[in-house]
């Protein structure tokens, strides 16, 4: 199991995921509604039979451009914890975000500085 160092704090990968889940459950009313809407819109675009591949990418670009600068790191971590979710629909959101490059505007400097110190 990986051990991470974030600043002066050292934690296991499981502890890190638990802390993220606590954060998201604590702030669900504020941020999760938007992410759930984003997921729903993503599914509609991707599953459309009337849109070709270029049109789907076009609409995902519009969707991506609507995300606020500081929402992107929150979405990034949300997708990371959801890819291991027991809800069968949540890993699909991570797949769609990757497929259509939804996080293309993410500034990596806004992510926590995490170092893997052991495997």
N, C-alpha and C positions, 0 to 999 in steps of 0.2 A: 504494500500500500504506500502511496506517495505521501510524503510529508512536505508541507509548504511553509515558507517563511514570508510573511507579509509585514514589512516594517520590523518591529521588535517581536511580533507575535508569531509563534510556531504552532501549526495545527495539522492534523491529518486531512486528507482529502474529504473524508466523511464529515469531519467537523466543519470544514469550509462549506460544504453543501448544506449542512444543517443550519449554519448561520445565515446563508443566503435564503433558505426557505423561511426562516423566522422573520427575516427582514421583509420578504415579499408578503407573508401572511399578515404582518403588522401594518403594512401600508397598502393592503389589498384595495381598499375603497378608493385610494387616490390613483394608483397606477395600473392595477390589474384590469380594470374596465377597458382602458385604452388598448392594452395588449390583447385582450379577448376579442375586441372589435377588429384589431389589426389581423388577428388570426382568421377571423370569419371572412374578412375581405380577401385575404390571401387565398383562402380555399375557393372562394367564388371565382376569382380570376383564373387560378390554376385549373379548375375543373371545367371552365367554360369550353363548350364545343364550337362556339361561334367566333372565338378569338384564335388567330394563328400565333405561332411562337413569338414573332416580333411584337405583335400587339400585346401579348401577355407581359413581355419584358418592358414595354412602354408603360403599361399600367402599374407594374411593380416599381418602375422608376418614379412615377408620380407619387406612389405610396411611400417610397423611401424618402423622397424629398420633403414629405410632410412631417417627418420625425424631427423633433427638436434636438439640437446638439447634445444636450445632457440626458435625453431619453435613450439615446443609442447605447451607452454603457449599461443602463438598466435593462434594456432589451437583450443585450448580449448575455448578461448573467442570467436573466430569466430563461433564455433559450438553453443555456448550459444546464441549468437544473431541471428544465422540463424534458430534456432529451432522455433522462433516466426516470421520468415520471411513470407511475402505474396507469395513468390515464392514457389510453391508446392514441388519442388524438394529439396530445401535446408533442411527442417526438416528431410528428408530421410537420408542425410549425417550424421546428429547427431545420428540417429537410427543405421546406419551401423557402425559408430565409437564405439558406445556402444556395439553393438552385437559382434563385433570382437576385442574389447578392444584395439582400435587403439592408445589410449593415455596411454597405460600401462607403458611407460617409463617416463611419466610426473613427474617431481620433483615438488611436491606441494609447496615447499619453493619458487619457482619462481613465484607463483601466488600472486596477490596483497593481502595484509592483509585487509580483509573486514569484518566488524562486522555489523550484523543487529542490529540496536538500537531500532527499533519499528516495529510493524506490523499493 
